[in-house]
Amino acid sequence: MVILGLTGSIGMGKTTVANALRDSGATVFDADAAVHRLLAAGGAAVAPVLARFPDAGMGEGAARAVDRGALGATVFADPEALAELEAILHPLVRAGERHFLSASQRRGCRLAVLDVPLLFETGGEARCDATLVVSAAAFVQRARVLGRARMTEERLAAILARQMPDWEKRRRADFVIRTGLDRRVSRLAARRIAARLSTERGSRWPQCWAGAVVRAGGRGHA
């Protein structure tokens, strides 16, 4: 089984590419969706997060959950608080990734995708056989993001400050898909990458998920 790390800065079109990979037969782990589940009622992160950030709670009893908006307003302006939140969430997300990969292997999956926005920032590429970065022109990215509900210039600036520059992600990637044109072009590029990797043999699972890891080298662009 080959593990492909999928990443890209906010507003680059990663969802379109992830869906195309899924349609090509790959299994996809969405790290953002995993965090949402962890912070929702019944999620494993609710108790530890609210113990540290009690003002971010909402609901009562079994419906008790984390208000992501309130939590974000607290941590994005406070690097120390953000680091504390990440120390809670990251191990839980990693456990989710391991469960996903184990299940994918049992199903006989040839290509498993880890959709992780901060893949390079957290060193996650070392646990992947290959990496794919989704990229777009800066003006396209900006228009997409600022068109979202409740998005502001300040919030976008704070998000980008946490993310590795797009050019650096592209430099590190094994594959790059550039969006901003017709979605069919992006989807075709994703299908080609999926077809190629599905014929290869992975070396990262389970070895690199149990001990030391070695970083992968580059392959090319799509």
C-alpha positions in Angstrom: 0.0 0.0 0.0 1.3 3.4 -1.0 0.7 6.4 1.3 0.3 9.7 -0.5 0.4 12.9 1.6 -1.9 15.5 0.1 -1.5 19.1 1.2 -1.7 22.7 0.1 -2.3 26.1 1.5 -5.8 27.4 2.2 -7.9 28.0 -0.9 -5.7 26.1 -3.3 -8.4 23.6 -4.4 -7.3 20.6 -2.3 -10.9 19.3 -1.9 -11.4 19.0 -5.6 -8.2 16.9 -5.9 -9.0 14.8 -2.8 -12.4 13.9 -4.4 -10.8 13.0 -7.7 -8.3 10.7 -5.9 -11.2 9.1 -4.0 -13.1 8.6 -7.2 -10.0 6.9 -8.6 -10.2 4.2 -5.9 -8.0 5.7 -3.2 -9.1 5.9 0.4 -8.8 9.4 1.9 -8.2 10.5 5.5 -9.4 14.1 6.0 -7.4 15.6 8.9 -9.7 18.7 9.1 -12.8 16.5 9.3 -11.1 14.4 12.0 -10.5 17.5 14.1 -14.1 18.5 13.7 -15.2 15.1 15.0 -12.8 15.3 17.9 -14.3 18.6 19.0 -17.9 17.7 18.4 -20.2 16.2 21.1 -18.8 12.9 22.2 -15.4 13.6 20.7 -12.2 12.5 22.4 -10.8 16.0 22.5 -13.8 17.7 24.1 -12.8 17.1 27.8 -9.0 17.9 27.5 -9.7 21.0 25.3 -12.3 22.4 27.6 -10.2 21.7 30.7 -7.6 24.1 29.1 -10.1 26.4 27.4 -13.3 26.4 29.4 -14.8 29.4 27.7 -14.9 27.6 24.4 -17.6 25.1 25.6 -21.1 24.9 24.4 -24.1 22.6 25.2 -24.6 20.5 28.3 -24.2 16.9 29.4 -23.8 14.4 26.5 -24.2 17.3 24.1 -21.2 19.2 25.5 -18.9 20.2 22.6 -16.2 22.7 21.7 -17.3 25.9 19.9 -14.7 26.0 17.2 -15.3 29.7 16.5 -14.7 30.7 20.1 -11.7 28.4 20.4 -10.2 29.9 17.2 -10.7 33.4 18.5 -8.7 32.5 21.6 -5.8 30.6 20.1 -5.0 32.2 16.8 -3.8 35.4 18.5 -1.9 33.5 21.1 1.0 31.3 19.8 1.5 29.7 23.2 -2.2 28.8 23.5 -2.2 27.5 20.0 0.8 25.2 20.8 -1.1 23.9 23.8 -4.1 23.1 21.7 -2.0 21.4 19.1 -0.4 19.3 21.8 -3.8 18.0 22.6 -5.1 17.5 19.1 -2.1 16.2 17.1 -1.7 12.9 19.0 -5.4 12.2 18.6 -5.3 12.9 14.9 -2.2 10.7 14.5 -4.1 7.9 16.2 -6.9 8.4 13.7 -4.5 8.3 10.8 -3.0 5.0 12.0 -6.5 3.5 12.4 -7.4 4.7 8.9 -4.2 3.2 7.4 -4.7 -0.1 9.1 -8.3 -0.3 7.9 -7.2 0.6 4.3 -4.6 -2.2 4.3 -7.2 -4.7 5.5 -9.4 -3.7 2.6 -6.6 -4.3 0.2 -6.3 -0.7 -0.8 -3.4 0.1 -3.1 -3.3 3.9 -2.4 -4.2 5.6 0.9 -4.2 9.4 1.0 -3.6 11.5 4.1 -5.2 14.9 3.4 -3.3 17.1 5.9 -3.1 20.9 5.6 0.0 21.3 7.7 1.7 18.1 6.4 5.2 19.7 5.8 4.9 22.0 8.8 4.5 19.0 11.2 7.0 16.7 9.4 4.3 14.4 8.3 5.8 13.8 4.9 8.4 11.5 6.5 5.5 9.0 7.0 4.4 9.1 3.4 5.8 7.4 0.3 5.0 10.4 -1.8 3.6 13.9 -1.5 1.2 15.9 -3.6 0.8 19.7 -3.3 -2.2 21.5 -4.7 -1.3 25.1 -5.8 -2.9 28.1 -7.4 -1.9 31.7 -8.2 -2.0 34.0 -5.2 -4.8 36.2 -6.6 -6.9 33.0 -7.2 -6.2 31.8 -3.6 -7.1 35.2 -2.2 -10.4 35.5 -4.1 -11.5 32.0 -3.1 -10.7 32.4 0.6 -12.1 35.9 1.1 -15.4 34.7 -0.6 -16.0 32.3 2.4 -18.4 33.2 5.1 -16.9 34.9 8.2 -13.5 35.2 6.5 -11.6 38.4 6.9 -8.3 39.9 5.8 -7.0 39.5 9.4 -8.0 35.9 9.7 -6.5 35.0 6.3 -3.2 36.7 7.3 -3.1 34.7 10.5 -3.8 31.4 8.7 -1.1 32.1 6.1 1.4 33.0 8.8 1.1 29.5 10.2 1.5 27.8 6.8 4.7 27.2 4.8 5.0 29.4 1.7 3.4 27.9 -1.4 6.7 28.0 -3.3 8.4 26.0 -0.5 5.7 23.4 -0.5 6.0 23.0 -4.3 9.8 22.7 -4.0 9.4 19.8 -1.5 6.6 18.0 -3.2 6.9 14.8 -5.3 3.9 15.9 -7.4 2.2 19.3 -7.9 -1.2 20.0 -9.3 -1.9 23.6 -10.3 -5.5 24.7 -10.0 -7.3 27.9 -11.1 -8.3 26.7 -14.5 -10.9 24.2 -15.5 -11.6 21.7 -12.7 -11.5 18.9 -15.2 -7.8 19.6 -15.7 -7.1 19.2 -12.0 -9.2 16.1 -11.7 -7.4 14.5 -14.7 -4.0 15.2 -13.2 -5.1 13.6 -9.9 -6.4 10.5 -11.7 -3.1 10.2 -13.5 -1.1 10.4 -10.2 -3.5 7.9 -8.6 -3.0 5.4 -11.5 0.7 5.7 -11.3 1.0 5.3 -7.6 -1.5 2.4 -7.5 1.0 0.3 -9.4 3.9 1.0 -7.0 4.8 -0.7 -3.8 4.9 1.4 -0.6 7.5 1.2 2.1 6.2 3.5 4.8 3.4 1.4 6.3 3.7 0.1 8.9 7.5 0.6 9.4 7.6 4.3 9.6 4.5 4.5 11.8 6.2 2.5 14.6 9.7 3.9 14.8 12.2 6.1 13.1 11.5 7.6 9.7 13.4 8.7 6.6 12.3 11.6 4.4 11.4 10.8 0.8 12.9 12.4 -2.2 11.3 14.3 -5.1 9.6 12.7 -8.2 8.2 15.4 -10.4 5.2 17.5 -11.2 1.8 17.0 -12.8 
